Amino acid sequence: MSVLPKKAANLTVRADLLEEARARKINLSQTLEIALAAELKRQREAEWLEQNKAAIDAYNRHIERDGLWSDGLRLF
């Protein structure tokens, strides 16, 4: 597994949050990376759903109208 390069960034954080995070020995860089990765994933998923909304809606209409291809094959 390769380690991706890191880059320094200047950020501003509410003083009370920073003080408590430091008191609790929270790794700020790691916490930001995890939160940022989660937010980026959420936004990419939302964009994908929006970009594919027409196709998803069309597929759902097709299934409602004609059912699944496997409906006659189910044993349960």
N, C-alpha and C positions, 0 to 999 in steps of 0.2 A: 504494500500500500504506500503510495507516494504522498508526501506531505506538500500541500499547496503552499505557495509563498504567502507571506502575510505582509500587510502594509499598514503603517501607522496612520491613525486618523485622530483629528482633534474633535472632541465632543463636549457638549455641555450637558450637565446632569443636575437635577435639583440637589441642593446641598444636603438636605435631610436624607435623601435616598443614598447618596454617596457615602455619608458618614455611617449609616446603618450597614450598608454593604461591606464597607471596610471593617467595621466592628465584627461582622459575621464571617469575615475572611472569604467573601465571595469573589471569585475570579471574574472581573468585569469584562475582560476581552472574551473569555469563553462564554459567558452568559450572553453577551451581545451577539456573538456568532450564532449561538443556538437560536436565540429569539429572531434574529434577522433571517436565518435560513428558514425558520418556520413561517415567518411572514411572507417571504418571497415565494415559498411553496404554495401558500394559501392564495396569493395573488395570481400565480401562474395557473392554478386550478380554476380560479374564477374566470380568468381570461379564456382558458380552453373551453369551459362550459359555454361562455358567451359566444365564442367563435363557432362552436358546434351545435348551438341551440336549434337551429333549423333542422339539421340532420337528426338530432335526438327527437325532436317533436315529430318529424315525419316517421321515424321508426316506431315511436310509441303509437301513432295513429294506425300504422300498418298492423301492429300487434293487436290493437283493440279491434280492428276490423276483421283480420284474418286469423288471429291467434298465432301461437308458436308453431314452427314446423314440426316440432316433436310432440305436439299435443296428443296425437293418436298413438304414440309409441309408449307413453307413460304407463307404468304398471301400478302406480300408487294413487 
